[in-house]
Amino acid sequence: MAVLSVVLFTLAFLCPLLGFAIGSAMRRRLPEHHLHRDVIDVIKLAMGLMATVVALTLGLLISSAHSHHAMIEGEYKKIMAYIDHLDQYLGAYGPETREIRAHLRHVAARTFEERWPGEDFGPSGPPSEGGPNRFIDGQRQLVELQPTNEVQRWFRAQALQVSTDLARLRWLVVSQETSTAPLLPIFVLIFLSAIAIFGGFGLYAPPNATLFAVLVLPALAIAGATFLVIELNSPFHGPLQISSRGAHALMRSLAQSF
C-alpha cells in the first residue's frame, strides 16, 4: 500500500505538469485565430468547470476516506473497551476463570499482532488458539462455567453478553476494512482531467520559470490530496495508520490484573 501511495502521488504531481507541457507545445503550433480572445474565454470556462468537478471529487474522496478511517479507529477502541470489561467481569467471577482470562489475553495479543504486524503485544499462546474460532472457543468456556451463587451467575451473564458483542464487532470491523470503493478508476479520471486543465493553462501564456513555479503548487495540492485519500483508506498501514498505543496499554493492564 505504501508503494501504491508513492506511485499515485508521483503520477498526480507529474500529470498536471505533463498537461501544461502539452498545452505549451500546442500553443506554438496552433494557428493564431484558434487562440482568439473569444476562444480563450470559452476554454477558460470549460477548464473552470472541469477544475470544479475535480476539486469536488477530491474533497468527497478525502471526506469519505477520513470517515472510514475514523470509523475503524472508533470501533477498535470499542473492541479494546469490550476486552477490558470482559476481563474485569471474569476476574470478578472468581479464580475459576483464570484459564479463560489467559485465553482472552492470547486472543487479544494475536488479534492486535494481525493489525500491527512486527509489534510485540505479549504472549499469543499456542497456534491452536489462533484459528478462526478463537472467539467461539472462549464463549464455549464461558458457557461451561458452573456458577454457585447469584453473583457468579450475574457476572457470567454479563461476560457472555460482552463476548457476543465483541465477536460481532470484530467481524463487522473486518468486513468494513475491505469495503472501500475502487479508487483507481476515479484517480485515472482525475489525472486525465488534470492533464486537460493544465493543458488549457499552457494555451493562455508562453511558458517561463515564474509560471512553471506557480503551477507546481496546485500540482502538489492534487498529489497531496491523492496521497491523503490512499493513506486514510489504509487505517493499519502507512504514516497515517491508527496508533497501537491503546492496544499496548490494554495488554499491559491485562497482564497486571491477571
Sequence and secondary structure as in RCSB ss.txt:
>XXXX:A:sequence
MAVLSVVLFTLAFLCPLLGFAIGSAMRRRLPEHHLHRDVIDVIKLAMGLMATVVALTLGLLISSAHSHHAMIEGE
YKKIMAYIDHLDQYLGAYGPETREIRAHLRHVAARTFEERWPGEDFGPSGPPSEGGPNRFIDGQRQLVELQPTNE
VQRWFRAQALQVSTDLARLRWLVVSQETSTAPLLPIFVLIFLSAIAIFGGFGLYAPPNATLFAVLVLPALAIAGA
TFLVIELNSPFHGPLQISSRGAHALMRSLAQSF
>XXXX:A:secstr
 HHHHHHHHHHHHHHHHHHHHHHHHHHHHS GGGG HHHHHHHHHHHHHHHHHHHHHHHHHHHHHHHHHHHHHHH
HHHHHHHHHHHHHHHHHH GGGHHHHHHHHHHHHHHHHHHSTT   S    GGGGSTTHHHHHHHHHHT    SH
HHHHHHHHHHHHHHHHHHHHHHHHHHHT     HHHHHHHHHHHHHHHHHHHHHS   HHHHHHHHHHHHHHHHH
HHHHHHHT TTSSTT   SHHHHHHHHHHHHH 
